Amino acid sequence: GLRSPWALAIDGDKLFIAMAGAHQIWRLDLAEGKIRPWAGSGDESIDDGEIRTASFSQPSGLSILGHSLFVADAEVSAVRQIDTEKGTVTTVVGKGLFDFGDRDGVFDKARLQHVLGIAALKNGTVYVADTYNHKLKKLDLKTNRVSTVAGTGKPGKGEGKPLQAELNEPGGLAILDNTVLIADTNNNRIMRFDPVSDTLKEWKLRK
């Protein structure tokens, strides 16, 4: 059965499931109703390569962009990319279980800490909830660089100018009209980041 499913992503008639407890990505064929392990050997690690032999460590967020499935791989503080056509896994940012931090810059040098959420825009920008760093970060697939777009690195509760506003362990992300919705978990609120106006505001919800 299922083992601690954390996130979902739909691509056509396929539903991908981040199975954090099994360290795998499972796939449900919506037409046939059949579910099976799809990516990951089940070992808790950060091995790239063919999807059946590659490994993940508590995958916790998913987002589809074209033929790529992006994975927030929490325990290794990494962003992984699965080519759904070729059936291969590559690591975009991250090195290993104990190699975490808070460093922007080129993909190979950048470090994250326990990423839980991920969301991709059609323009090739991938946003990630850098949860334990209390930040929202941007991965630019054209320049291969990571940059902080919201949060100060300290837990808190703010809004306004994104780099001066605090978040507290942001989790799930979603895209709405080219803005990023952020589940600001420990603040019990939903935030909306607008990259055009460079603002971070609480998304007011009606009861």
N, C-alpha and C positions, 0 to 999 in steps of 0.2 A: 504493500500500500504506500500511500504518500508519506513522506518524512519531512516534516517542517517546511511546507511550501511557503515562500516569502513573497514572490512577485510573479506577475503574468505579463505576457506580450503576445499580441495576435498578429499573424502575418498570413493574410488570405484565409485558407481553411485550416491553418495550423495554429495551435495554442502552445506557446512555450511556457514552461513552469520552472522557476528557480527553486530547485529542491535543496534547500540549505542543509538539511539534516543528512542528505545522502551525498553532498558535494557534487551534484550533477545538475544538468539541465534536462528535463523531461519534455516530451512532445506529445500533444494530444491531437490526433487527426479528427477534426470536428465533423467531417463527413462520415467517417467510419465509426467514430466513437471509441477508437482504440488509443491507449496511452502506453508509452514505453520510455525507458531511459534513452536519451538521444546523444548527449555530449557529456563526457567525463567518465573516468574509469571507476570513480567512487573513492579513490585515494585522496586524502586531503593534502594537496600540494599546489604547485603553480607550473605545471608542465604544459608546454605548447605542443602543437602537432595535429595529427589526425584526431577527429572528435572522440573516437572511442577510447583512445589511449591518453588523451590530454587529461589534466586534472584541475580541479577547482577547490576552493576552500570557503565554504559557506556562501555560495552565490546568493545575493540578496536583492538585486535590482536588475531589471531587463529593459531594453529599448531597441526597437527595430529602426534601421535606416538603410533603405535599399535592400541589398543582399547581405547586410551585416546585422548581426544580433550583438549588441553591446551588453556586457555583464559587469555589474558592480560586485566584485569578488571580495567580500568583507574581510575575512580573516587574514588575507595576504595583502590587504590595502591596495588592491589592484583594479585596473580596468582592463577587461579582456574583450576581444573581438572575435566573433565566430563568423566565418564566411559560410553562409547557409547553402551556397551552390557548390563550393569546393569541399565543404566538410572539414575545414581546418580551424584551429584556434591559435591566436597570437595574443601576446600581452602588449597592451598599448602603454600603460604606466604601471610600475610596480616591479618588485624584484623577489620578494619572499616573505615568509611568515614573520620574521623579526626585523625586516627592513622597511620601516615605516617612518613617517615624519611629516613635515609641513614645509615643502619646498616647491616653489613654482619654477618654470623654465622649460627646457627641452624635455620631451617625453622620457628619454633615457635617464635623466638626472632628477626628474621631479619625484616627489614622494607625497603620499596621501596617508590617512590614518582611519581605517575601518569605514570604508565607503559603503553606504547602504542604498542610495538611490541614484538613478541615472535616467537621463532623458535627452533624446537627440532631435535637433531641428533639421529641417530638410536642406538647409544651407551647408550642412556638414559640421555644425557646431554641436558638441556633446557636452552637456552639463552633468556634473556629478555632485552628490551630497557628500562632502568630506566630513563625515559625521563627528568623529572625535576631535577634529580641528575646528568644529563649529563654523564651517564655511561652505559656500557654494563656489565651485570652481568650474572653469571652462576649459575644454580640450578643443583646440583648433586643429582639425585634421589636415588643413592646408599648410600650416606653418610648423606642425608637430610641437606645439608648445602648450603648457598648462598655465593658467593665470587665475588668481582669485578675483571673483567679481562681487562677492558679498560676504560679510562677516569680518570680524577683527581677529579671530583666533581665540578669543576669550568668550566663555559662555555668558549670555546676558539676553536682554530683551529690548531691542530697539527697532527703529525704522527710519526711512528717509534716504540719505546718501548711503548706498549699499556697503561701501568699504568702511563706513563709520558706524554701521548698525550691527548689533550683535544678534546672533542666533544661538540656539542651545540644542545641540545634537540634532541637526536637520536629518530627516529620513527620506521618505518617498518624494519623488518629483514627477511632475506632469507638465505637458506643454499645452498652453491655451493662447491662441492668436499670437504666436511668436513671443509670448512671455512664459516665464517659468513659475509654476506653482510649487511651493516648498512646504512640506509638512514639518513645521518647526516643533518637533516632538515635545521637548521638555517645557516649551512655553505654551503648549496647548492651543496652537493657532496655525492658520494657513497664511503663508506669505506669498506675495506676487512680485517677482523680479522682472522689470522691464528693461531689456538691454538697450533699447533705443533712447528712452528718456533717462536711463541710468537711475532708476528709483527702486526702492524696496519698501513695499507697503503691506500692511495686514489686509488680507482679503476678508471683508466683512460678510458674515454669513447671517442670513435671516432665519429665525427659528419659527 
